[in-house]
Amino acid sequence: MLYETMRKTPRWFLFDLEDDFPFREATPEEVAAQWTAHMGILTVGGHKYYVDHYYGEDLEAPEEDWQEDWAREIAHEEGMLGGIDAYNDCMGY
């Protein structure tokens, strides 16, 4: 799972300066403005943000995706412990 996340193409996002969490995808203007802003901090709607790459999951992904991710992760662990047959059993193949 971590490897899959690292392989994703990074996108520019606005990160909240207070909680260091991605807020939304940055516009091209915001990406360009980060290079001229004081210390790279942008003020949007009265909140302070910085622009950085985000390699994680899509912020708009449905909640159910985590269940599928965990099922694959558990199957991966089972496969490492018990071989390919254990992986296939866990995935329901």
N, C-alpha and C positions, 0 to 999 in steps of 0.2 A: 504494500500500500504506500509506504513512504517513497519507494522507488518510482511508483506511478505518479505520485504527486510531484516529485522532483523533475520528471520528464516533461511535465506540462509546460507549455510556453508561458513565460511570465507576462503579466499584464500590469499596467500602471493603475494603482488604486490610491484613493485618499485614505490616509490613516489618521484616526483621531489622536491628537497629541496627548490627551489625558489618559486614555485606556489602551493605546497602541493597538487598536483593532481596526481592520479595514472597514471603511464606511460605505464606499461605493467606488465604482470604476471612475478613474480620473478622465476628464475631457482632454483633448489635445492642447487646449489653451492652458489648462491647469498644469499639464506636464511641462509645457514651455515656461510657464510663469515660475515654476519652482527654482529655475536657475537664476532668476533675477530677484526673487523674494529674499528678504532679510533672513539669513540662516535657513533658507528653504522652507520657511513656515508660511502657509497660506491661510488667510482668514476668509471663510465662506459662510455666509449667513450668521456671522457673529461667533462661529466656532473656529478653533485653530486646528489645522491639519498639516500633514506633510505628505508628499507623494513618494511612493516607493513601489517596487515590484511586489506582486503577490503571486505566489506559486500554489496556493492552497485550492481547496474546492471552490466551486462556483457559489457565490453568496446567494444566488436565487435558486439553488438546487432544492428540490422537495425534501421534506423531513424524512420520508421513507428511505432515502438513499443510504442512510447510516446503517439500516438493517442489512441491506445487501452487502455493504462494505464489511460489516462484522462477520457475516456468513462466509464471505471469501477469506477473511483473515483467519477465522477458526478452521476452515478447511485447509488453509495453507499450513497452519500449525499441526493439524492432524496428519497431513502429508509428510511433514518433516519427522514426526514421531513414528508413524506407522506405515509409511510408504505410499505409493500411488493409489493402492486399493483403498486405504483409509481416506485419502483425499476425495476420491471418486464417491465413496459412500457418503461422506459428509456433504458433498455438493449435490448428491441425489442422482448421479449418473449411473 
